[in-house]
C-alpha cells in the first residue's frame, strides 16, 4: 500500500507566518549571540515555544527576555558620579607652566 497523497507542511513556514522567529533570527533581533540565547532557553528559563524539538520565539517572548536581562540603575553609583562631576567643575584649572 502506498501512503495517501497528503501535502507536506513546512512547520517553519507556518511558524514564521504566525509571527514566530527561530533562535538565530531572535538572537539577531536581541543583539546577542546564538549560543547565549540557546543557553538561556535551555538552562535559564527564557520564554519560548517548542514545536517538536525546535524552539520558536514570538515578539512577546523577545520583549520579555529584554525585560529579564535589564539591569536596574544603581543609585549609589549615580550619586557618586554626580558628586565627582560637580566637585571637578568647581576646582580651578592648573596654570600652564
mmCIF file as gemmi writes it, N, C-alpha and C atoms, coordinates in Angstrom:
data_model
loop_
_atom_site.group_PDB
_atom_site.id
_atom_site.type_symbol
_atom_site.label_atom_id
_atom_site.label_alt_id
_atom_site.label_comp_id
_atom_site.label_asym_id
_atom_site.label_entity_id
_atom_site.label_seq_id
_atom_site.pdbx_PDB_ins_code
_atom_site.Cartn_x
_atom_site.Cartn_y
_atom_site.Cartn_z
_atom_site.occupancy
_atom_site.B_iso_or_equiv
_atom_site.pdbx_formal_charge
_atom_site.auth_seq_id
_atom_site.auth_asym_id
_atom_site.pdbx_PDB_model_num
ATOM 1 N N . UNK Axp A 1 ? 0.831 -1.176 0 1 0 ? 1 A 1
ATOM 2 C CA . UNK Axp A 1 ? 0 0 0 1 0 ? 1 A 1
ATOM 3 C C . UNK Axp A 1 ? 0.878 1.243 0 1 0 ? 1 A 1
ATOM 4 N N . UNK Axp A 2 ? 0.429 2.236 -0.702 1 0 ? 2 A 1
ATOM 5 C CA . UNK Axp A 2 ? 1.188 3.485 -0.741 1 0 ? 2 A 1
ATOM 6 C C . UNK Axp A 2 ? 0.584 4.487 0.238 1 0 ? 2 A 1
ATOM 7 N N . UNK Axp A 3 ? 1.375 5.461 0.589 1 0 ? 3 A 1
ATOM 8 C CA . UNK Axp A 3 ? 0.905 6.49 1.521 1 0 ? 3 A 1
ATOM 9 C C . UNK Axp A 3 ? -0.084 7.398 0.812 1 0 ? 3 A 1
ATOM 10 N N . UNK Axp A 4 ? -1.071 7.876 1.554 1 0 ? 4 A 1
ATOM 11 C CA . UNK Axp A 4 ? -2.038 8.779 0.926 1 0 ? 4 A 1
ATOM 12 C C . UNK Axp A 4 ? -1.349 10.083 0.501 1 0 ? 4 A 1
ATOM 13 N N . UNK Axp A 5 ? -1.882 10.693 -0.508 1 0 ? 5 A 1
ATOM 14 C CA . UNK Axp A 5 ? -1.302 11.929 -1.02 1 0 ? 5 A 1
ATOM 15 C C . UNK Axp A 5 ? -1.721 13.109 -0.145 1 0 ? 5 A 1
ATOM 16 N N . UNK Axp A 6 ? -0.986 13.289 0.923 1 0 ? 6 A 1
ATOM 17 C CA . UNK Axp A 6 ? -1.247 14.431 1.794 1 0 ? 6 A 1
ATOM 18 C C . UNK Axp A 6 ? -0.141 15.446 1.569 1 0 ? 6 A 1
ATOM 19 N N . UNK Axp A 7 ? -0.492 16.712 1.503 1 0 ? 7 A 1
ATOM 20 C CA . UNK Axp A 7 ? 0.555 17.714 1.295 1 0 ? 7 A 1
ATOM 21 C C . UNK Axp A 7 ? 1.453 17.814 2.523 1 0 ? 7 A 1
ATOM 22 N N . UNK Axp A 8 ? 2.735 17.981 2.274 1 0 ? 8 A 1
ATOM 23 C CA . UNK Axp A 8 ? 3.661 18.14 3.39 1 0 ? 8 A 1
ATOM 24 C C . UNK Axp A 8 ? 3.604 19.583 3.867 1 0 ? 8 A 1
ATOM 25 N N . UNK Axp A 9 ? 3.666 19.742 5.163 1 0 ? 9 A 1
ATOM 26 C CA . UNK Axp A 9 ? 3.586 21.068 5.758 1 0 ? 9 A 1
ATOM 27 C C . UNK Axp A 9 ? 4.941 21.426 6.332 1 0 ? 9 A 1
ATOM 28 N N . UNK Axp A 10 ? 5.443 22.573 5.951 1 0 ? 10 A 1
ATOM 29 C CA . UNK Axp A 10 ? 6.707 23.056 6.499 1 0 ? 10 A 1
ATOM 30 C C . UNK Axp A 10 ? 6.384 23.827 7.778 1 0 ? 10 A 1
ATOM 31 N N . UNK Axp A 11 ? 6.775 23.272 8.916 1 0 ? 11 A 1
ATOM 32 C CA . UNK Axp A 11 ? 6.448 23.884 10.207 1 0 ? 11 A 1
ATOM 33 C C . UNK Axp A 11 ? 7.116 25.248 10.341 1 0 ? 11 A 1
ATOM 34 N N . UNK Axp A 12 ? 8.305 25.393 9.782 1 0 ? 12 A 1
ATOM 35 C CA . UNK Axp A 12 ? 8.992 26.683 9.829 1 0 ? 12 A 1
ATOM 36 C C . UNK Axp A 12 ? 8.207 27.759 9.108 1 0 ? 12 A 1
ATOM 37 N N . UNK Axp A 13 ? 7.659 27.42 7.971 1 0 ? 13 A 1
ATOM 38 C CA . UNK Axp A 13 ? 6.844 28.372 7.203 1 0 ? 13 A 1
ATOM 39 C C . UNK Axp A 13 ? 5.598 28.777 7.992 1 0 ? 13 A 1
ATOM 40 N N . UNK Axp A 14 ? 4.964 27.816 8.629 1 0 ? 14 A 1
ATOM 41 C CA . UNK Axp A 14 ? 3.767 28.117 9.424 1 0 ? 14 A 1
ATOM 42 C C . UNK Axp A 14 ? 4.096 28.993 10.629 1 0 ? 14 A 1
ATOM 43 N N . UNK Axp A 15 ? 5.196 28.696 11.314 1 0 ? 15 A 1
ATOM 44 C CA . UNK Axp A 15 ? 5.564 29.469 12.497 1 0 ? 15 A 1
ATOM 45 C C . UNK Axp A 15 ? 5.944 30.899 12.117 1 0 ? 15 A 1
ATOM 46 N N . UNK Axp A 16 ? 6.686 31.067 11.027 1 0 ? 16 A 1
ATOM 47 C CA . UNK Axp A 16 ? 7.058 32.417 10.587 1 0 ? 16 A 1
ATOM 48 C C . UNK Axp A 16 ? 5.821 33.222 10.177 1 0 ? 16 A 1
ATOM 49 N N . UNK Axp A 17 ? 4.869 32.542 9.554 1 0 ? 17 A 1
ATOM 50 C CA . UNK Axp A 17 ? 3.633 33.212 9.15 1 0 ? 17 A 1
ATOM 51 C C . UNK Axp A 17 ? 2.861 33.706 10.369 1 0 ? 17 A 1
ATOM 52 N N . UNK Axp A 18 ? 2.949 32.986 11.472 1 0 ? 18 A 1
ATOM 53 C CA . UNK Axp A 18 ? 2.252 33.366 12.706 1 0 ? 18 A 1
ATOM 54 C C . UNK Axp A 18 ? 3.05 34.368 13.541 1 0 ? 18 A 1
ATOM 55 N N . UNK Axp A 19 ? 4.205 34.816 13.057 1 0 ? 19 A 1
ATOM 56 C CA . UNK Axp A 19 ? 4.971 35.845 13.745 1 0 ? 19 A 1
ATOM 57 C C . UNK Axp A 19 ? 6.058 35.323 14.667 1 0 ? 19 A 1
ATOM 58 N N . UNK Axp A 20 ? 6.415 34.059 14.555 1 0 ? 20 A 1
ATOM 59 C CA . UNK Axp A 20 ? 7.483 33.49 15.382 1 0 ? 20 A 1
ATOM 60 C C . UNK Axp A 20 ? 8.813 33.572 14.646 1 0 ? 20 A 1
ATOM 61 N N . UNK Axp A 21 ? 9.895 33.59 15.409 1 0 ? 21 A 1
ATOM 62 C CA . UNK Axp A 21 ? 11.243 33.591 14.848 1 0 ? 21 A 1
ATOM 63 C C . UNK Axp A 21 ? 12.009 32.398 15.381 1 0 ? 21 A 1
ATOM 64 N N . UNK Axp A 22 ? 12.918 31.884 14.562 1 0 ? 22 A 1
ATOM 65 C CA . UNK Axp A 22 ? 13.779 30.825 15.081 1 0 ? 22 A 1
ATOM 66 C C . UNK Axp A 22 ? 14.87 31.482 15.933 1 0 ? 22 A 1
ATOM 67 N N . UNK Axp A 23 ? 15.592 30.718 16.733 1 0 ? 23 A 1
ATOM 68 C CA . UNK Axp A 23 ? 16.573 31.312 17.649 1 0 ? 23 A 1
ATOM 69 C C . UNK Axp A 23 ? 17.662 32.141 16.969 1 0 ? 23 A 1
ATOM 70 N N . UNK Axp A 24 ? 18.073 31.788 15.769 1 0 ? 24 A 1
ATOM 71 C CA . UNK Axp A 24 ? 19.101 32.583 15.085 1 0 ? 24 A 1
ATOM 72 C C . UNK Axp A 24 ? 18.566 33.976 14.734 1 0 ? 24 A 1
ATOM 73 N N . UNK Axp A 25 ? 17.346 34.034 14.224 1 0 ? 25 A 1
ATOM 74 C CA . UNK Axp A 25 ? 16.74 35.331 13.911 1 0 ? 25 A 1
ATOM 75 C C . UNK Axp A 25 ? 16.49 36.135 15.188 1 0 ? 25 A 1
ATOM 76 N N . UNK Axp A 26 ? 16.041 35.457 16.239 1 0 ? 26 A 1
ATOM 77 C CA . UNK Axp A 26 ? 15.759 36.134 17.508 1 0 ? 26 A 1
ATOM 78 C C . UNK Axp A 26 ? 17.042 36.679 18.13 1 0 ? 26 A 1
ATOM 79 N N . UNK Axp A 27 ? 18.144 35.942 18 1 0 ? 27 A 1
ATOM 80 C CA . UNK Axp A 27 ? 19.424 36.418 18.544 1 0 ? 27 A 1
ATOM 81 C C . UNK Axp A 27 ? 19.855 37.694 17.819 1 0 ? 27 A 1
ATOM 82 N N . UNK Axp A 28 ? 19.654 37.741 16.502 1 0 ? 28 A 1
ATOM 83 C CA . UNK Axp A 28 ? 19.977 38.967 15.757 1 0 ? 28 A 1
ATOM 84 C C . UNK Axp A 28 ? 19.079 40.114 16.208 1 0 ? 28 A 1
ATOM 85 N N . UNK Axp A 29 ? 17.802 39.831 16.447 1 0 ? 29 A 1
ATOM 86 C CA . UNK Axp A 29 ? 16.869 40.875 16.886 1 0 ? 29 A 1
ATOM 87 C C . UNK Axp A 29 ? 17.226 41.383 18.285 1 0 ? 29 A 1
ATOM 88 N N . UNK Axp A 30 ? 17.698 40.493 19.148 1 0 ? 30 A 1
ATOM 89 C CA . UNK Axp A 30 ? 18.079 40.879 20.503 1 0 ? 30 A 1
ATOM 90 C C . UNK Axp A 30 ? 19.458 41.527 20.557 1 0 ? 30 A 1
ATOM 91 N N . UNK Axp A 31 ? 20.276 41.285 19.546 1 0 ? 31 A 1
ATOM 92 C CA . UNK Axp A 31 ? 21.637 41.807 19.561 1 0 ? 31 A 1
ATOM 93 C C . UNK Axp A 31 ? 22.547 40.984 20.453 1 0 ? 31 A 1
ATOM 94 N N . UNK Axp A 32 ? 22.283 39.698 20.542 1 0 ? 32 A 1
ATOM 95 C CA . UNK Axp A 32 ? 23.102 38.82 21.376 1 0 ? 32 A 1
ATOM 96 C C . UNK Axp A 32 ? 23.587 37.652 20.53 1 0 ? 32 A 1
ATOM 97 N N . UNK Axp A 33 ? 24.371 36.794 21.125 1 0 ? 33 A 1
ATOM 98 C CA . UNK Axp A 33 ? 24.875 35.622 20.43 1 0 ? 33 A 1
ATOM 99 C C . UNK Axp A 33 ? 23.871 34.479 20.45 1 0 ? 33 A 1
ATOM 100 N N . UNK Axp A 34 ? 23.94 33.652 19.424 1 0 ? 34 A 1
ATOM 101 C CA . UNK Axp A 34 ? 23.046 32.499 19.32 1 0 ? 34 A 1
ATOM 102 C C . UNK Axp A 34 ? 23.246 31.551 20.499 1 0 ? 34 A 1
ATOM 103 N N . UNK Axp A 35 ? 24.5 31.269 20.849 1 0 ? 35 A 1
ATOM 104 C CA . UNK Axp A 35 ? 24.787 30.328 21.943 1 0 ? 35 A 1
ATOM 105 C C . UNK Axp A 35 ? 24.265 30.855 23.274 1 0 ? 35 A 1
ATOM 106 N N . UNK Axp A 36 ? 24.42 32.169 23.525 1 0 ? 36 A 1
ATOM 107 C CA . UNK Axp A 36 ? 23.921 32.767 24.765 1 0 ? 36 A 1
ATOM 108 C C . UNK Axp A 36 ? 22.407 32.616 24.848 1 0 ? 36 A 1
ATOM 109 N N . UNK Axp A 37 ? 21.727 32.851 23.737 1 0 ? 37 A 1
ATOM 110 C CA . UNK Axp A 37 ? 20.267 32.721 23.722 1 0 ? 37 A 1
ATOM 111 C C . UNK Axp A 37 ? 19.847 31.268 23.943 1 0 ? 37 A 1
ATOM 112 N N . UNK Axp A 38 ? 20.537 30.329 23.296 1 0 ? 38 A 1
ATOM 113 C CA . UNK Axp A 38 ? 20.185 28.914 23.467 1 0 ? 38 A 1
ATOM 114 C C . UNK Axp A 38 ? 20.42 28.461 24.903 1 0 ? 38 A 1
ATOM 115 N N . UNK Axp A 39 ? 21.497 28.929 25.541 1 0 ? 39 A 1
ATOM 116 C CA . UNK Axp A 39 ? 21.724 28.6 26.948 1 0 ? 39 A 1
ATOM 117 C C . UNK Axp A 39 ? 20.587 29.149 27.804 1 0 ? 39 A 1
ATOM 118 N N . UNK Axp A 40 ? 20.143 30.353 27.489 1 0 ? 40 A 1
ATOM 119 C CA . UNK Axp A 40 ? 19.027 30.936 28.232 1 0 ? 40 A 1
ATOM 120 C C . UNK Axp A 40 ? 17.741 30.151 28.047 1 0 ? 40 A 1
ATOM 121 N N . UNK Axp A 41 ? 17.502 29.662 26.839 1 0 ? 41 A 1
ATOM 122 C CA . UNK Axp A 41 ? 16.296 28.874 26.574 1 0 ? 41 A 1
ATOM 123 C C . UNK Axp A 41 ? 16.366 27.518 27.265 1 0 ? 41 A 1
ATOM 124 N N . UNK Axp A 42 ? 17.544 26.881 27.203 1 0 ? 42 A 1
ATOM 125 C CA . UNK Axp A 42 ? 17.682 25.525 27.73 1 0 ? 42 A 1
ATOM 126 C C . UNK Axp A 42 ? 17.873 25.463 29.241 1 0 ? 42 A 1
ATOM 127 N N . UNK Axp A 43 ? 18.619 26.42 29.809 1 0 ? 43 A 1
ATOM 128 C CA . UNK Axp A 43 ? 19.01 26.297 31.212 1 0 ? 43 A 1
ATOM 129 C C . UNK Axp A 43 ? 18.408 27.335 32.143 1 0 ? 43 A 1
ATOM 130 N N . UNK Axp A 44 ? 18.084 28.506 31.61 1 0 ? 44 A 1
ATOM 131 C CA . UNK Axp A 44 ? 17.707 29.607 32.488 1 0 ? 44 A 1
ATOM 132 C C . UNK Axp A 44 ? 16.241 30.017 32.392 1 0 ? 44 A 1
ATOM 133 N N . UNK Axp A 45 ? 15.462 29.289 31.655 1 0 ? 45 A 1
ATOM 134 C CA . UNK Axp A 45 ? 14.027 29.52 31.653 1 0 ? 45 A 1
ATOM 135 C C . UNK Axp A 45 ? 13.532 30.7 30.833 1 0 ? 45 A 1
ATOM 136 N N . UNK Axp A 46 ? 14.283 31.104 29.804 1 0 ? 46 A 1
ATOM 137 C CA . UNK Axp A 46 ? 13.775 32.157 28.93 1 0 ? 46 A 1
ATOM 138 C C . UNK Axp A 46 ? 12.479 31.666 28.276 1 0 ? 46 A 1
ATOM 139 N N . UNK Axp A 47 ? 11.504 32.537 28.089 1 0 ? 47 A 1
ATOM 140 C CA . UNK Axp A 47 ? 10.24 32.113 27.49 1 0 ? 47 A 1
ATOM 141 C C . UNK Axp A 47 ? 10.409 31.782 26.006 1 0 ? 47 A 1
ATOM 142 N N . UNK Axp A 48 ? 9.761 30.722 25.571 1 0 ? 48 A 1
ATOM 143 C CA . UNK Axp A 48 ? 9.787 30.32 24.167 1 0 ? 48 A 1
ATOM 144 C C . UNK Axp A 48 ? 8.684 29.296 23.929 1 0 ? 48 A 1
ATOM 145 N N . UNK Axp A 49 ? 8.507 28.904 22.672 1 0 ? 49 A 1
ATOM 146 C CA . UNK Axp A 49 ? 7.533 27.887 22.283 1 0 ? 49 A 1
ATOM 147 C C . UNK Axp A 49 ? 8.282 26.736 21.644 1 0 ? 49 A 1
ATOM 148 N N . UNK Axp A 50 ? 7.919 25.523 22.016 1 0 ? 50 A 1
ATOM 149 C CA . UNK Axp A 50 ? 8.532 24.341 21.414 1 0 ? 50 A 1
ATOM 150 C C . UNK Axp A 50 ? 7.525 23.675 20.485 1 0 ? 50 A 1
ATOM 151 N N . UNK Axp A 51 ? 7.978 23.359 19.297 1 0 ? 51 A 1
ATOM 152 C CA . UNK Axp A 51 ? 7.205 22.561 18.346 1 0 ? 51 A 1
ATOM 153 C C . UNK Axp A 51 ? 8.09 21.381 17.991 1 0 ? 51 A 1
ATOM 154 N N . UNK Axp A 52 ? 7.807 20.246 18.601 1 0 ? 52 A 1
ATOM 155 C CA . UNK Axp A 52 ? 8.687 19.097 18.43 1 0 ? 52 A 1
ATOM 156 C C . UNK Axp A 52 ? 10 19.377 19.134 1 0 ? 52 A 1
ATOM 157 N N . UNK Axp A 53 ? 11.108 19.292 18.411 1 0 ? 53 A 1
ATOM 158 C CA . UNK Axp A 53 ? 12.413 19.58 19 1 0 ? 53 A 1
ATOM 159 C C . UNK Axp A 53 ? 12.883 20.997 18.72 1 0 ? 53 A 1
ATOM 160 N N . UNK Axp A 54 ? 12.144 21.717 17.895 1 0 ? 54 A 1
ATOM 161 C CA . UNK Axp A 54 ? 12.584 23.076 17.547 1 0 ? 54 A 1
ATOM 162 C C . UNK Axp A 54 ? 11.989 24.108 18.496 1 0 ? 54 A 1
ATOM 163 N N . UNK Axp A 55 ? 12.699 25.201 18.639 1 0 ? 55 A 1
ATOM 164 C CA . UNK Axp A 55 ? 12.288 26.285 19.534 1 0 ? 55 A 1
ATOM 165 C C . UNK Axp A 55 ? 11.949 27.501 18.689 1 0 ? 55 A 1
ATOM 166 N N . UNK Axp A 56 ? 10.919 28.243 19.106 1 0 ? 56 A 1
ATOM 167 C CA . UNK Axp A 56 ? 10.467 29.427 18.395 1 0 ? 56 A 1
ATOM 168 C C . UNK Axp A 56 ? 10.187 30.522 19.402 1 0 ? 56 A 1
ATOM 169 N N . UNK Axp A 57 ? 10.445 31.762 18.999 1 0 ? 57 A 1
ATOM 170 C CA . UNK Axp A 57 ? 10.221 32.902 19.889 1 0 ? 57 A 1
ATOM 171 C C . UNK Axp A 57 ? 9.292 33.912 19.213 1 0 ? 57 A 1
ATOM 172 N N . UNK Axp A 58 ? 8.283 34.328 19.95 1 0 ? 58 A 1
ATOM 173 C CA . UNK Axp A 58 ? 7.376 35.361 19.459 1 0 ? 58 A 1
ATOM 174 C C . UNK Axp A 58 ? 7.937 36.727 19.84 1 0 ? 58 A 1
ATOM 175 N N . UNK Axp A 59 ? 7.322 37.774 19.338 1 0 ? 59 A 1
ATOM 176 C CA . UNK Axp A 59 ? 7.752 39.134 19.7 1 0 ? 59 A 1
ATOM 177 C C . UNK Axp A 59 ? 7.571 39.362 21.204 1 0 ? 59 A 1
ATOM 178 N N . UNK Axp A 60 ? 6.514 38.8 21.792 1 0 ? 60 A 1
ATOM 179 C CA . UNK Axp A 60 ? 6.31 38.919 23.238 1 0 ? 60 A 1
ATOM 180 C C . UNK Axp A 60 ? 7.423 38.22 24.014 1 0 ? 60 A 1
ATOM 181 N N . UNK Axp A 61 ? 7.863 37.057 23.529 1 0 ? 61 A 1
ATOM 182 C CA . UNK Axp A 61 ? 8.981 36.35 24.169 1 0 ? 61 A 1
ATOM 183 C C . UNK Axp A 61 ? 10.249 37.185 24.122 1 0 ? 61 A 1
ATOM 184 N N . UNK Axp A 62 ? 10.533 37.779 22.971 1 0 ? 62 A 1
ATOM 185 C CA . UNK Axp A 62 ? 11.739 38.599 22.813 1 0 ? 62 A 1
ATOM 186 C C . UNK Axp A 62 ? 11.667 39.813 23.74 1 0 ? 62 A 1
ATOM 187 N N . UNK Axp A 63 ? 10.498 40.43 23.816 1 0 ? 63 A 1
ATOM 188 C CA . UNK Axp A 63 ? 10.317 41.587 24.702 1 0 ? 63 A 1
ATOM 189 C C . UNK Axp A 63 ? 10.531 41.19 26.164 1 0 ? 63 A 1
ATOM 190 N N . UNK Axp A 64 ? 10.03 40.022 26.556 1 0 ? 64 A 1
ATOM 191 C CA . UNK Axp A 64 ? 10.185 39.564 27.937 1 0 ? 64 A 1
ATOM 192 C C . UNK Axp A 64 ? 11.643 39.222 28.256 1 0 ? 64 A 1
ATOM 193 N N . UNK Axp A 65 ? 12.368 38.658 27.296 1 0 ? 65 A 1
ATOM 194 C CA . UNK Axp A 65 ? 13.79 38.369 27.507 1 0 ? 65 A 1
ATOM 195 C C . UNK Axp A 65 ? 14.547 39.669 27.721 1 0 ? 65 A 1
ATOM 196 N N . UNK Axp A 66 ? 14.219 40.7 26.943 1 0 ? 66 A 1
ATOM 197 C CA . UNK Axp A 66 ? 14.855 42.007 27.153 1 0 ? 66 A 1
ATOM 198 C C . UNK Axp A 66 ? 14.579 42.523 28.558 1 0 ? 66 A 1
ATOM 199 N N . UNK Axp A 67 ? 13.343 42.367 29.021 1 0 ? 67 A 1
ATOM 200 C CA . UNK Axp A 67 ? 12.98 42.823 30.36 1 0 ? 67 A 1
ATOM 201 C C . UNK Axp A 67 ? 13.716 42.028 31.429 1 0 ? 67 A 1
ATOM 202 N N . UNK Axp A 68 ? 13.824 40.709 31.245 1 0 ? 68 A 1
ATOM 203 C CA . UNK Axp A 68 ? 14.52 39.87 32.217 1 0 ? 68 A 1
ATOM 204 C C . UNK Axp A 68 ? 15.995 40.237 32.332 1 0 ? 68 A 1
ATOM 205 N N . UNK Axp A 69 ? 16.601 40.666 31.232 1 0 ? 69 A 1
ATOM 206 C CA . UNK Axp A 69 ? 18.037 40.961 31.227 1 0 ? 69 A 1
ATOM 207 C C . UNK Axp A 69 ? 18.342 42.418 31.549 1 0 ? 69 A 1
ATOM 208 N N . UNK Axp A 70 ? 17.316 43.19 31.798 1 0 ? 70 A 1
ATOM 209 C CA . UNK Axp A 70 ? 17.535 44.602 32.101 1 0 ? 70 A 1
ATOM 210 C C . UNK Axp A 70 ? 18.162 44.749 33.477 1 0 ? 70 A 1
ATOM 211 N N . UNK Axp A 71 ? 19.191 45.567 33.558 1 0 ? 71 A 1
ATOM 212 C CA . UNK Axp A 71 ? 19.895 45.813 34.81 1 0 ? 71 A 1
ATOM 213 C C . UNK Axp A 71 ? 19.415 47.158 35.352 1 0 ? 71 A 1
ATOM 214 N N . UNK Axp A 72 ? 18.856 47.184 36.561 1 0 ? 72 A 1
ATOM 215 C CA . UNK Axp A 72 ? 18.387 48.452 37.111 1 0 ? 72 A 1
ATOM 216 C C . UNK Axp A 72 ? 19.552 49.368 37.469 1 0 ? 72 A 1
ATOM 217 N N . UNK Axp A 73 ? 19.262 50.655 37.503 1 0 ? 73 A 1
ATOM 218 C CA . UNK Axp A 73 ? 20.292 51.637 37.844 1 0 ? 73 A 1
ATOM 219 C C . UNK Axp A 73 ? 20.683 51.483 39.307 1 0 ? 73 A 1
ATOM 220 N N . UNK Axp A 74 ? 21.967 51.66 39.579 1 0 ? 74 A 1
ATOM 221 C CA . UNK Axp A 74 ? 22.484 51.608 40.944 1 0 ? 74 A 1
ATOM 222 C C . UNK Axp A 74 ? 22.553 53.039 41.465 1 0 ? 74 A 1
ATOM 223 N N . UNK Axp A 75 ? 21.679 53.378 42.384 1 0 ? 75 A 1
ATOM 224 C CA . UNK Axp A 75 ? 21.569 54.758 42.891 1 0 ? 75 A 1
ATOM 225 C C . UNK Axp A 75 ? 22.868 55.25 43.536 1 0 ? 75 A 1
ATOM 226 N N . UNK Axp A 76 ? 23.627 54.356 44.167 1 0 ? 76 A 1
ATOM 227 C CA . UNK Axp A 76 ? 24.878 54.797 44.803 1 0 ? 76 A 1
ATOM 228 C C . UNK Axp A 76 ? 25.902 55.217 43.76 1 0 ? 76 A 1
ATOM 229 N N . UNK Axp A 77 ? 25.956 54.519 42.633 1 0 ? 77 A 1
ATOM 230 C CA . UNK Axp A 77 ? 26.896 54.891 41.581 1 0 ? 77 A 1
ATOM 231 C C . UNK Axp A 77 ? 26.489 56.212 40.943 1 0 ? 77 A 1
ATOM 232 N N . UNK Axp A 78 ? 25.187 56.411 40.769 1 0 ? 78 A 1
ATOM 233 C CA . UNK Axp A 78 ? 24.717 57.66 40.181 1 0 ? 78 A 1
ATOM 234 C C . UNK Axp A 78 ? 25.054 58.828 41.097 1 0 ? 78 A 1
ATOM 235 N N . UNK Axp A 79 ? 24.819 58.664 42.391 1 0 ? 79 A 1
ATOM 236 C CA . UNK Axp A 79 ? 25.134 59.732 43.345 1 0 ? 79 A 1
ATOM 237 C C . UNK Axp A 79 ? 26.635 60.015 43.346 1 0 ? 79 A 1
ATOM 238 N N . UNK Axp A 80 ? 27.463 58.978 43.28 1 0 ? 80 A 1
ATOM 239 C CA . UNK Axp A 80 ? 28.913 59.149 43.264 1 0 ? 80 A 1
ATOM 240 C C . UNK Axp A 80 ? 29.339 59.896 41.995 1 0 ? 80 A 1
ATOM 241 N N . UNK Axp A 81 ? 28.738 59.553 40.862 1 0 ? 81 A 1
ATOM 242 C CA . UNK Axp A 81 ? 29.066 60.25 39.62 1 0 ? 81 A 1
ATOM 243 C C . UNK Axp A 81 ? 28.692 61.725 39.703 1 0 ? 81 A 1
ATOM 244 N N . UNK Axp A 82 ? 27.541 62.009 40.293 1 0 ? 82 A 1
ATOM 245 C CA . UNK Axp A 82 ? 27.119 63.403 40.427 1 0 ? 82 A 1
ATOM 246 C C . UNK Axp A 82 ? 28.085 64.182 41.318 1 0 ? 82 A 1
ATOM 247 N N . UNK Axp A 83 ? 28.509 63.553 42.417 1 0 ? 83 A 1
ATOM 248 C CA . UNK Axp A 83 ? 29.456 64.223 43.314 1 0 ? 83 A 1
ATOM 249 C C . UNK Axp A 83 ? 30.774 64.504 42.606 1 0 ? 83 A 1
ATOM 250 N N . UNK Axp A 84 ? 31.255 63.527 41.843 1 0 ? 84 A 1
ATOM 251 C CA . UNK Axp A 84 ? 32.538 63.679 41.161 1 0 ? 84 A 1
ATOM 252 C C . UNK Axp A 84 ? 32.482 64.738 40.065 1 0 ? 84 A 1
ATOM 253 N N . UNK Axp A 85 ? 31.401 64.813 39.334 1 0 ? 85 A 1
ATOM 254 C CA . UNK Axp A 85 ? 31.337 65.791 38.248 1 0 ? 85 A 1
ATOM 255 C C . UNK Axp A 85 ? 31.139 67.2 38.785 1 0 ? 85 A 1
ATOM 256 N N . UNK Axp A 86 ? 30.383 67.358 39.869 1 0 ? 86 A 1
ATOM 257 C CA . UNK Axp A 86 ? 30.186 68.706 40.411 1 0 ? 86 A 1
ATOM 258 C C . UNK Axp A 86 ? 31.442 69.199 41.126 1 0 ? 86 A 1
ATOM 259 N N . UNK Axp A 87 ? 32.169 68.311 41.792 1 0 ? 87 A 1
ATOM 260 C CA . UNK Axp A 87 ? 33.37 68.754 42.505 1 0 ? 87 A 1
ATOM 261 C C . UNK Axp A 87 ? 34.496 69.08 41.535 1 0 ? 87 A 1
ATOM 262 N N . UNK Axp A 88 ? 34.581 68.371 40.416 1 0 ? 88 A 1
ATOM 263 C CA . UNK Axp A 88 ? 35.651 68.666 39.46 1 0 ? 88 A 1
ATOM 264 C C . UNK Axp A 88 ? 35.364 69.959 38.707 1 0 ? 88 A 1
ATOM 265 N N . UNK Axp A 89 ? 34.11 70.341 38.597 1 0 ? 89 A 1
ATOM 266 C CA . UNK Axp A 89 ? 33.77 71.565 37.885 1 0 ? 89 A 1
ATOM 267 C C . UNK Axp A 89 ? 34.115 72.781 38.736 1 0 ? 89 A 1
ATOM 268 N N . UNK Axp A 90 ? 34.158 72.65 40.06 1 0 ? 90 A 1
ATOM 269 C CA . UNK Axp A 90 ? 34.437 73.778 40.92 1 0 ? 90 A 1
ATOM 270 C C . UNK Axp A 90 ? 35.92 73.974 41.183 1 0 ? 90 A 1
ATOM 271 N N . UNK Axp A 91 ? 36.744 72.987 40.865 1 0 ? 91 A 1
ATOM 272 C CA . UNK Axp A 91 ? 38.19 73.116 41.081 1 0 ? 91 A 1
ATOM 273 C C . UNK Axp A 91 ? 38.793 74.039 40.005 1 0 ? 91 A 1
ATOM 274 N N . UNK Axp A 92 ? 39.704 74.892 40.41 1 0 ? 92 A 1
ATOM 275 C CA . UNK Axp A 92 ? 40.347 75.749 39.395 1 0 ? 92 A 1
ATOM 276 C C . UNK Axp A 92 ? 41.279 74.945 38.521 1 0 ? 92 A 1
ATOM 277 N N . UNK Axp A 93 ? 41.399 75.351 37.295 1 0 ? 93 A 1
ATOM 278 C CA . UNK Axp A 93 ? 42.297 74.666 36.375 1 0 ? 93 A 1
ATOM 279 C C . UNK Axp A 93 ? 43.744 74.975 36.722 1 0 ? 93 A 1
ATOM 280 N N . UNK Axp A 94 ? 44.643 74.045 36.462 1 0 ? 94 A 1
ATOM 281 C CA . UNK Axp A 94 ? 46.066 74.259 36.716 1 0 ? 94 A 1
ATOM 282 C C . UNK Axp A 94 ? 46.614 75.262 35.706 1 0 ? 94 A 1
ATOM 283 N N . UNK Axp A 95 ? 47.491 76.067 36.171 1 0 ? 95 A 1
ATOM 284 C CA . UNK Axp A 95 ? 48.112 77.042 35.279 1 0 ? 95 A 1
ATOM 285 C C . UNK Axp A 95 ? 49.143 76.351 34.409 1 0 ? 95 A 1
ATOM 286 N N . UNK Axp A 96 ? 49.227 76.778 33.187 1 0 ? 96 A 1
ATOM 287 C CA . UNK Axp A 96 ? 50.215 76.2 32.277 1 0 ? 96 A 1
ATOM 288 C C . UNK Axp A 96 ? 51.602 76.681 32.696 1 0 ? 96 A 1
ATOM 289 N N . UNK Axp A 97 ? 52.561 75.791 32.71 1 0 ? 97 A 1
ATOM 290 C CA . UNK Axp A 97 ? 53.916 76.151 33.157 1 0 ? 97 A 1
ATOM 291 C C . UNK Axp A 97 ? 54.711 76.753 32.054 1 0 ? 97 A 1
